[in-house]
Amino acid sequence: MSRMELMPLRPWGDFFPGSERFARPDGKDMAKWNKRVISNLLYYQTNYLALVTAVLLIVGIMKPLETITAIGVVSIVFVVSVWAGENKAAINNFKNQKPSAFVILVVVVSCIFVSMLGSVMVFIWAITVPLILIFAHASCRLRNMKNKLEHMIEGSGLKRSLMGILLDSLGQQEETSHKIHNFLDGQNN
């Protein structure tokens, strides 16, 4: 396995190229939509990180303690859910069979814990709004050839990035990785 790499910041003209490179996803073809989202998450991950960092800085300046609390709660819930997904058979099966539902469950549980600590608005602005913006962009941004190639390289294990590791831990890349490895194994036989 190769070392983790920081992906380059894509030019903002590529990130927001104009309406001709955006299209509403086909809700009837969930596999294609999922592939588009994952490809865009991998390709534009540094741009998304910059977006999240900017939002966290703005909210953190206005509500520092609540922002730290929200980030801490989400981090703990995420780490525990990934650990449970790897070590508990029932949770692992759920994560593998319904990876999107697993991600939604992690967000909902985080929201519940954050609300118990009184930081709901900070959670919404600092965490939920950036996630919605990222998901909307990743869903609507049409992929280009470089984007598709980056997705294949990441899925094959030739290159590791923070987003790739995050997607793997949430069970979002396993199918792509298995398909590529099966294809490569078939070529070797």
BATI-772725 format. One line per field, with one value per residue (C-alpha): residue number from 1; x negated, y, z; residue in one letter. Coordinates in nm, 4 decimals, m for minus. Last residue first. Layout:
BEGIN
resi <- NUM,... .
c1 <- X,... .
c2 <- Y,... .
c3 <- Z,... .
resn <- A,... .
END
This chain:
BEGIN
resi <- 189,188,187,186,185,184,183,182,181,180,179,178,177,176,175,174,173,172,171,170,169,168,167,166,165,164,163,162,161,160,159,158,157,156,155,154,153,152,151,150,149,148,147,146,145,144,143,142,141,140,139,138,137,136,135,134,133,132,131,130,129,128,127,126,125,124,123,122,121,120,119,118,117,116,115,114,113,112,111,110,109,108,107,106,105,104,103,102,101,100,99,98,97,96,95,94,93,92,91,90,89,88,87,86,85,84,83,82,81,80,79,78,77,76,75,74,73,72,71,70,69,68,67,66,65,64,63,62,61,60,59,58,57,56,55,54,53,52,51,50,49,48,47,46,45,44,43,42,41,40,39,38,37,36,35,34,33,32,31,30,29,28,27,26,25,24,23,22,21,20,19,18,17,16,15,14,13,12,11,10,9,8,7,6,5,4,3,2,1 .
c1 <- 0.4969,0.3303,0.6036,0.8751,0.6865,0.6771,1.0530,1.1219,0.8986,1.0820,1.4255,1.3269,1.1961,1.5154,1.7283,1.5132,1.5284,1.8174,1.7745,1.7473,1.3839,1.3135,1.4642,1.2476,0.9349,1.0087,1.0796,0.7439,0.5606,0.4111,0.2721,0.2189,0.5007,0.7080,0.9874,0.7540,0.6197,0.9705,1.1082,0.8133,0.8795,1.2470,1.1593,0.8930,1.1517,1.4141,1.6986,2.0149,2.0635,2.4200,2.3795,2.0345,2.1533,2.4713,2.2834,2.0209,2.2821,2.4822,2.1694,2.0691,2.4178,2.4220,2.0877,2.0286,2.3753,2.5917,2.3536,2.3204,2.6980,2.7241,2.4640,2.6646,2.4756,2.7735,2.8071,2.4494,2.5327,2.8439,2.6655,2.3819,2.6338,2.8005,2.4679,2.3512,2.6925,2.6702,2.3285,2.4627,2.7675,2.5297,2.3312,2.6387,2.5257,2.1637,2.2407,2.5304,2.3108,2.0346,2.2873,2.4095,2.0544,1.9119,1.5409,1.5003,1.8315,1.7915,1.4526,1.5975,1.8922,1.6665,1.4335,1.7245,1.9084,1.5862,1.5082,1.8653,1.8592,1.5199,1.6137,1.9386,1.7624,1.4865,1.7521,1.9528,1.6427,1.5423,1.8810,1.8270,1.4631,1.5352,1.8275,1.6031,1.3084,1.5279,1.6780,1.3339,1.1987,1.4983,1.4511,1.0742,1.1353,1.3835,1.1219,0.8710,1.1190,1.2002,1.0967,1.1846,1.5202,1.5934,1.5319,1.7375,2.0309,2.0227,2.0001,2.2965,2.5014,2.4139,2.5100,2.8299,2.9650,3.3256,3.2289,3.0356,2.8135,2.8961,2.6324,2.3265,2.0468,2.2519,2.3465,2.0037,1.6590,1.6989,1.4308,1.2463,1.2403,1.1510,0.8340,0.7995,0.6078,0.3698,0.4315,0.2485,0.0948,0.1145,m0.1598,m0.1327,0.0000 .
c2 <- m1.5572,m1.2142,m1.0280,m1.1842,m1.0720,m0.7159,m0.7196,m0.8653,m0.5964,m0.3215,m0.4563,m0.5050,m0.1465,m0.0070,m0.2096,m0.1147,0.2574,0.3807,0.1596,0.4524,0.3675,0.3399,0.6840,0.8387,0.6631,0.7834,1.1339,1.1468,1.0192,0.6905,0.6159,0.2794,0.1268,0.0434,0.2743,0.5763,0.5094,0.4529,0.7694,0.9769,0.8476,0.9450,1.2992,1.3404,1.2382,1.4858,1.4280,1.6352,1.8445,1.7898,1.5282,1.6374,1.9995,1.9122,1.6751,1.9399,2.2083,1.9724,1.8728,2.2394,2.3216,2.0240,2.0826,2.4432,2.5880,2.3000,2.1924,2.5563,2.5824,2.2589,2.3439,2.2817,1.9769,1.7450,1.8957,1.7853,1.4292,1.4171,1.5801,1.3285,1.0421,1.1920,1.2375,0.8808,0.7457,0.9314,0.7732,0.4256,0.4849,0.5640,0.2443,0.0178,m0.3429,m0.2965,m0.0673,m0.2893,m0.6003,m0.4235,m0.3145,m0.6725,m0.8149,m0.5757,m0.4973,m0.2976,m0.1119,m0.0608,0.1040,0.3180,0.4163,0.4941,0.7089,0.8983,0.9541,1.0826,1.3133,1.4475,1.5180,1.6909,1.9035,2.0108,2.0929,2.2885,2.4850,2.5483,2.6812,2.9093,3.0642,3.3655,3.2948,2.9246,2.9876,3.1791,2.9435,2.6350,2.7754,2.8512,2.5091,2.3319,2.5137,2.4516,2.0816,2.0707,2.2210,1.9641,1.6821,1.7896,1.4656,1.2202,1.3729,1.4204,1.0538,0.9459,1.1655,1.0593,0.6890,0.7284,0.8957,0.6159,0.3493,0.5368,0.5347,0.6499,0.9716,1.0840,1.3614,1.7239,1.8630,2.0833,2.1302,2.3653,2.5785,2.7298,2.6008,2.6065,2.3583,2.3885,2.7685,2.7344,2.5566,2.2191,2.2170,1.9253,1.5953,1.5376,1.1928,0.8939,0.6373,0.3433,0.0000 .
c3 <- m1.4882,m1.4519,m1.6402,m1.4224,m1.1102,m1.2474,m1.3108,m0.9675,m0.8113,m1.0037,m0.9108,m0.5457,m0.5234,m0.6710,m0.4297,m0.1293,m0.1937,0.0226,0.3279,0.5698,0.6482,0.2758,0.2109,0.4841,0.3545,0.0019,0.1300,0.3107,0.0051,m0.1018,m0.4487,m0.6131,m0.4064,m0.7126,m0.6010,m0.5839,m0.9337,m1.0732,m0.9108,m1.0371,m1.3903,m1.3712,m1.2527,m1.5200,m1.7827,m1.6650,m1.4211,m1.4220,m1.1078,m0.9794,m0.7081,m0.5881,m0.5722,m0.3808,m0.1482,m0.0753,m0.0096,0.2141,0.4075,0.4439,0.5803,0.8213,0.9910,1.0924,1.0345,1.1571,1.4326,1.5451,1.5555,1.7552,2.0199,2.3352,2.4647,2.4145,2.0663,1.9898,2.0935,1.8749,1.5809,1.5992,1.6027,1.2942,1.1098,1.1891,1.0828,0.7514,0.6860,0.7671,0.5458,0.2605,0.3240,0.3219,0.2749,0.3835,0.6778,0.7919,0.7704,0.9663,1.2287,1.2743,1.2755,1.5351,1.5008,1.1783,1.1863,1.5608,1.5039,1.2239,1.4436,1.7419,1.5293,1.3707,1.6994,1.8587,1.5669,1.5528,1.9272,1.9112,1.6102,1.7804,2.1081,1.9302,1.7432,2.0628,2.2384,1.9488,1.8599,1.6267,1.5416,1.5119,1.2761,1.0356,1.0812,1.0419,0.7210,0.5748,0.6767,0.5239,0.1915,0.1907,0.2623,m0.0255,m0.2573,m0.1299,m0.1961,m0.5511,m0.7272,m0.4513,m0.3620,m0.7336,m0.8091,m0.5055,m0.6049,m0.9707,m0.8773,m0.6401,m0.9151,m1.1595,m0.9051,m0.8109,m1.1661,m1.1247,m0.9456,m1.2520,m1.1212,m1.2053,m1.4350,m1.3961,m1.6487,m1.8738,m1.5708,m1.5317,m1.4397,m1.0596,m0.9461,m1.2771,m1.2605,m0.8909,m0.9977,m0.8239,m0.4968,m0.5322,m0.3536,m0.0283,m0.0438,0.1889,0.1472,m0.0868,0.0000 .
resn <- N,N,Q,G,D,L,F,N,H,I,K,H,S,T,E,E,Q,Q,G,L,S,D,L,L,I,G,M,L,S,R,K,L,G,S,G,E,I,M,H,E,L,K,N,K,M,N,R,L,R,C,S,A,H,A,F,I,L,I,L,P,V,T,I,A,W,I,F,V,M,V,S,G,L,M,S,V,F,I,C,S,V,V,V,V,L,I,V,F,A,S,P,K,Q,N,K,F,N,N,I,A,A,K,N,E,G,A,W,V,S,V,V,F,V,I,S,V,V,G,I,A,T,I,T,E,L,P,K,M,I,G,V,I,L,L,V,A,T,V,L,A,L,Y,N,T,Q,Y,Y,L,L,N,S,I,V,R,K,N,W,K,A,M,D,K,G,D,P,R,A,F,R,E,S,G,P,F,F,D,G,W,P,R,L,P,M,L,E,M,R,S,M .
END
